[in-house]
């Protein structure tokens, strides 16, 4: 389960806390499944190593986004910003 914590921590560092928790839970589930399915252990550990290496080497490029952007591409922040701009515009004219 140490691998799940490492994957979750790296993912949370570069992609955010929500993505880190999801990655940690998915990794833990895969490791538990690998304990019972013969031949799956090597594939799971290879994926864990590949994901961790990709985050380590490409994480700075992945996380270099605009401030306020989220995993959904800024959709929630954009909608909230637009609604607040409309509300200020309406309140200012009244």
C-alpha positions as CSV (number, residue, x, y, z in Angstrom):
1,X,0.0,0.0,0.0
2,X,3.0,2.3,0.1
3,X,2.8,2.5,-3.6
4,X,-0.7,3.9,-3.4
5,X,0.5,6.6,-1.0
6,X,3.4,7.5,-3.2
7,X,1.2,7.7,-6.4
8,X,-1.5,9.6,-4.5
9,X,1.1,12.1,-3.1
10,X,2.7,12.7,-6.4
11,X,-0.6,13.1,-8.2
12,X,-1.9,15.5,-5.5
13,X,1.3,17.5,-5.8
14,X,1.1,18.0,-9.5
15,X,-2.6,17.7,-10.4
16,X,-4.5,18.6,-7.2
17,X,-5.8,16.9,-4.1
18,X,-8.9,15.5,-5.7
19,X,-7.0,13.8,-8.5
20,X,-4.4,12.5,-5.9
21,X,-7.1,10.9,-3.8
22,X,-8.7,9.3,-6.8
23,X,-5.3,8.0,-8.0
24,X,-4.4,6.6,-4.5
25,X,-7.8,4.8,-4.2
26,X,-7.4,3.4,-7.8
27,X,-3.9,2.2,-7.1
28,X,-4.9,0.6,-3.8
29,X,-7.8,-1.2,-5.5
30,X,-5.5,-2.4,-8.3
31,X,-2.9,-3.6,-5.8
32,X,-5.6,-5.5,-3.8
33,X,-6.9,-7.1,-7.1
34,X,-3.3,-8.0,-8.0
35,X,-3.0,-9.9,-4.7
36,X,-5.7,-12.3,-5.8
37,X,-5.4,-12.5,-9.6
38,X,-2.4,-14.5,-10.7
39,X,-0.1,-12.6,-13.1
40,X,-1.6,-9.2,-12.5
41,X,1.0,-8.1,-10.0
42,X,3.7,-7.3,-12.5
43,X,1.4,-5.3,-14.7
44,X,0.1,-3.2,-11.8
45,X,3.6,-2.4,-10.6
46,X,4.7,-1.5,-14.1
47,X,1.7,0.9,-14.4
48,X,2.5,2.4,-11.0
49,X,6.1,3.0,-11.9
50,X,5.2,4.4,-15.3
51,X,2.6,6.8,-13.8
52,X,5.0,7.9,-11.1
53,X,7.8,8.5,-13.6
54,X,5.5,10.4,-15.9
55,X,4.4,12.7,-13.1
56,X,8.0,13.2,-11.9
57,X,9.4,14.1,-15.3
58,X,6.4,15.8,-16.9
59,X,4.6,17.1,-13.8
60,X,5.9,20.6,-14.0
61,X,4.6,20.9,-17.6
62,X,1.3,19.4,-16.8
63,X,0.7,21.6,-13.7
64,X,1.9,24.8,-15.4
65,X,-1.6,26.1,-15.9
66,X,-3.3,29.5,-15.4
67,X,-4.1,30.4,-11.9
68,X,-7.7,29.4,-11.0
69,X,-7.9,26.6,-13.6
70,X,-9.1,23.2,-12.5
71,X,-9.2,19.7,-13.8
72,X,-12.4,20.6,-15.6
73,X,-10.6,23.2,-17.7
74,X,-11.8,26.2,-15.7
75,X,-15.4,25.6,-16.3
76,X,-16.7,26.1,-12.7
77,X,-14.5,29.1,-12.2
78,X,-15.6,30.6,-15.5
79,X,-19.3,30.1,-14.8
80,X,-19.0,31.6,-11.3
81,X,-17.1,34.6,-12.6
82,X,-19.6,35.2,-15.4
83,X,-22.6,35.0,-13.0
84,X,-20.9,37.4,-10.5
85,X,-20.2,39.8,-13.3
86,X,-23.8,39.7,-14.4
87,X,-25.0,40.2,-10.8
88,X,-22.7,43.2,-10.4
89,X,-23.9,44.7,-13.7
90,X,-27.6,44.2,-12.7
91,X,-27.1,45.6,-9.2
92,X,-25.1,48.6,-10.5
93,X,-27.9,49.6,-12.9
94,X,-30.8,49.3,-10.4
